[in-house]
Structure formats: structure tokens, C-alpha cells
């Protein structure tokens, strides 16, 4: 059975963060989005969120970062950023629906793609990839189920690792 198609992430573009005092249109949009969810638009939240926006623009289907990865990358923009602030902000952004959560083996990952989708985890390189399994929800709805949320994690070998894998692996 072929893998479902990969869907790009939906995310507000990152601002350059070159100057923390300058307000760019993306910065203003993010500030408005935060306020709409009852959160203040702080430099720390902007730096943290821009890490995910940058990751999504680099590889939309693979923008899944652990809190530690987000901390290390956001600290490049804001050296005084504390680990606790990053962990707290990630929790707030996830609770507000601005970041998704991916549970599974290893550390919890935060997902830049907040549109409904599922994940494929490579058992060799451990990368997570977004996949669309549209027929699952449709089939369940047709059978009278009311799906409120879904969290599907497919596992196997990604295309890169499958090409490197010895023939005897399943």
C-alpha cells in the first residue's frame, strides 16, 4: 500500500529577528494571533515561534522539534532565553493551538503544522514526517462515529533509510 501524500505545514512566516525592536508584518500578525489567544506577544514567544516557522519553511513535512531543540535554536536569537521560559512558552503555544504535540518514543515533539494530519516515524533515523490519512476520518464519519481528535503514528523506514537498508530487513 503506498504511503499517503505529505501535506505542507500552515504557519505564519518567520520574521528575521535581526532586530528585536523592529516590527515586521509577520511579527505583527503573530502578535495579533497571540493576543487573540489571550497571550502577550513577548520577544521570547516570538523567538521560539520563529524557530518553528523557520523549520517549516525549510522542510514543511518535517518541522517537529523537541523542547530542547527549540531551546537551543531560539537561544541563538535571544541568548538570555532560559530553558524554563522555552518549556513554559511551548506549553502555552500548544494549549492555544498554535503548535501541535506529537507523542511517541523519545521526547515529546512540537509540530509546526497544526492542520489535521498524522505522522510517520522512521525506525532507523527516527525522523517524523507529516502524512495525510483523509479516508480514516471520512470512513468513521460514514459509520456514525464523531471523531473529535486523532493521533496516528505510523512506523517503518523512510525512503532514504529503505534505500540504505539490507534486503533481509522487513
Number of C-alpha atoms within 10 A of each C-alpha: 3 4 10 14 11 18 17 18 21 14 21 20 18 22 22 15 17 8 10 13 8 11 13 15 12 15 21 13 14 23 19 15 17 19 12 11 14 11 16 13 16 10 17 19 22 22 26 26 26 26 24 27 23 19 19 24 19 11 14 23 21 22 25 27 22 18 22 15 13 23 23 19 18 24 19 12 21 18 10 10 18 14 15 11 14 22 16 13 19 24 17 17 19 17 13 16 13 21 23 20 21 20 12 10 10 8 12 15 22 24 26 29 25 16 15 15 17 21 21 23 19 19 15 14 11 15 15 24 21 25 21 17 17 13 10 11 16 13 11 12 12 9 9 9 11 10 11 6 8 11 12 14 16 16 14 14 21 19 10 11 14 14 10 10 13 9 8 5 7 7
